[in-house]
Amino acid sequence: MDIMRLNAPILAMSSVGAVAPSDPLYVWPIPSGELQANALMTRN
């Protein structure tokens, strides 16, 4: 997603507030290479 690649905040939607990249609730995607190389990883 460009939002995460650009380190931009996740925008607010109706009753949910925006999430800044510095917030612990910000979810970072797991790279596909890591999923292929590490059998212990699960998709998020």
Secondary structure, DSSP 8 states (H G I E B T S, - for coil): -HHHHTT--B--BTTB--B-TTSTT------HHHHHH-TT----
